[in-house]
Amino acid sequence: MPTKRKNKPAEKAKQEQPAYFRTVADNRRARFNFEILEQFETGIVLSGTEIKSVRAGKAMIRDAYAQIRNSQIWLQNLHIAPWDGGGVWNHEAVHPRRLLMHRKEIDRLARVAGQQGLTLVPLRLYIKGHYAKVELALAKGRRRYDKRKVIQQRETDREISRAMRQRI
């Protein structure tokens, strides 16, 4: 009598691999000029030549800012260079681009930013998986003396870490 075959064990559940993630443009100056209170991940609506140019790393986010109009968030002054192979279908380098967030979040941001005089500042533009995303921050502007305090604090932290490294 033949022996009964045991069923092969079920395939191991595929381990989730981290999604492809690459920063395209970073607004480092915003972290110095503003005090970051909250951060949000938003999608961005781009045309075909715009996303190709972003994937090629030809975007500049330094002077960009976000505005809320008609319950939608629009990103102003984001510069995406025209794509080399675009031809007559190429896009304008600077024009308002729509950001994608849930309506409740947009309404809350509009209420908070309007009452407290806060600003919506994009911190970075990145590719996550197959999509372009913008890290948006609710921020409060810093005065000149606040900036000096930040610089002084950073220098003291650096000196402390150097002293600790030399002790060990």
Protein Blocks (a to p, Z undefined) as FASTA:
>chain_A
ZZddddddddddddddddddddfbdcfklmmmpccfbdcdddddddfklmmmmmnopacf
klgccddeehiacdehiacdddfklmmmbccfbdcddddddfklmmmmmmmmmmnopacd
dfbdcdehjbccddddddddddfklmmmmmmmmmmmmmmmmmmmmmZZ
